[in-house]
């Protein structure tokens, strides 16, 4: 379980999720968003990547483990 937790933490750090979740709270004076959205990049779908799937599964298992740990400690 400790290994799964470590892999989940590594996947969380490596995935860029922290940067994405903190984006609404970070301001940048260098970039101004376009007013009409004309400079927006189109969504490019990614091909299937087993490494991404493994990272997502590690992240999910770490969150589930942490949730079970918190519930167990709270019920004692």
Secondary structure, 3 states (H helix, E strand, C coil): CHHHHHHHHHHHHHHCHHHHHHHHHCCCCCCCCCCCCCCCCCCCCCCCCHHHHHHHHHHHHHHHHHHHHHHHHHHC
